[in-house]
Amino acid sequence: MKRLRLLWNIVRITSADYVFYGFLAVLAAAGFALPRFESGIPTFGDALWYLFVSFTTIGFGDFSAVTTAGRLVTVAVSLYGILVVALLTGIIVGFYNELLKVRSNTSLNEFVAELEHLPDLSREELLALAEKVRKRHILR
């Protein structure tokens, strides 16, 4: 739950939550509209199921849009859904890259601080520092 909260905070910081809320609104509107256009999709729940299957590209085939309006609604929701998934994926990858960069800079700053105090280190601390350099392949 803590990781989901962190993910949601990242989404909010990047203002991508507006895109997500917009998608939910479009999904709900399309869910209400499709049963009016399509006789093969009789209920709101069936419409939501059909739209989910469409924008995730699963395509079970239990429902299908046959009218032009139904197909246009399906295309719009599917493209919007793909956009939302791509946006969220990009945000997560970007955040993870930034996190790795910060961790790397922090580790490097700590290492440089140790190097600046070489004369003050004991023999054991020097050996530990040499081992750290060997493990991380910093200077190779």
N, C-alpha and C positions, 0 to 999 in steps of 0.2 A: 504494500500500500504506500509505503514511503517513497518508493521509486516512481510510482504512478503520480504521486503528488509533485515530485521533482520534475517529471516529464511535463506535467500540466503547467507548472510554473515557467518552464522554458518556453512552452508554446505561448503562454500569456505575455512573457517578456518580449517575444518577437512579434507580437500582435497577430499571430496566426490563428488565435482563438476566434477572431472575427470571421475568418474564412471557414473555420469549422462550424461556427454557429450559422453562417450563411448556408452551408451545405445541409445542415439539419433542417433549416427552414425550407429550402428547395425540395429536400426529400419529403418533408411532410406535405407540402403543397402538391407535389407530384403524386404522392400517395392518395390524396383526396381527389385529384383530378383524373387519374387513370381509370378508376371504375366507371366514370361518366363517359369516357371515350371508348373503352374496351369492354365488350360484353364477356370476353373470356377471363377477365380479371374482376370478379364480382365484389370484393370487399377491400377495405383499407388495409387490412393485414396481408391479404394476398398481394396487393399492390406494393407494399413495403418489401415483402419477400421477393417479388419479381424484380424490383429495383435493386435490392441488395445483390441478388444473383447476377443481375446485369452489370452493375458497376464493379463487382469483384471479378468479372469475366468468367464466372463459373459456368453459367448457362445450362442449368439442368433441363430446360425445355418444358417444364410443367405448365408454364404460362408463356404467352408471347403476345407482342403487340402487333396488330394487323392494320390498324388505321394509321393514316399519316400523322395525325396529332399524337397518338400513342407512341409512335416511333420517334417523333421529334422530342417528346418528353423523355423517353428512354435515352436517347443520345445525349441530351443536355445533362441529365443526372449522371450518366456514365462518365462523361468527360469531366464533370465537376468532381465526382468521386475519385477519379484517377489523379486529378490535380491536387486534391486534399491529401491523398496517400503520398504522392511525390513530395509535396511540401513538408509534411510531417517527417518523412524519411530524411529529407535534406536538413531539416532543423536538428534532428537527432544526430546525424553524422557531423554536422558543423559544430554542435556543442561538444561532442566526444573529441573531435580534433582539437578544439580549444582547450579542453580539459587536459589532454595529453601534452599539449604545448606548455601549459602552465606547470604541470608536474615536471616536465623535462627541464624547464627553466629553473624551477625551484631546486631540483636535484643538482643542476649545474652550478647554481649560485652557492649551494652548500659546499659543493666540491671545491669551487674556487676559494671560498672562505677558508677551507681547510688548507689549501695550498698556500695561501697567503701567510698562514701561521706555521709553516713547516719547522722553523727553528724552535718553536715552543713545544712541539709534539714529542712525546716520549717514544721510545723504540717500539713499544707495542702499538701505539697509535699510528706510527709510520708504517708498520707492517700491515695493519688493518687497512690503511689508505692504499697501499700498494696492491693488496688483494682486491679492494674495491675497483681499482683501475683495471686489473686483469679481468675481473668478472664482467665489467661493463664494456670492455674494449673501447674505452674513451679515446685513447691516443693511438689507435691502430687504423 
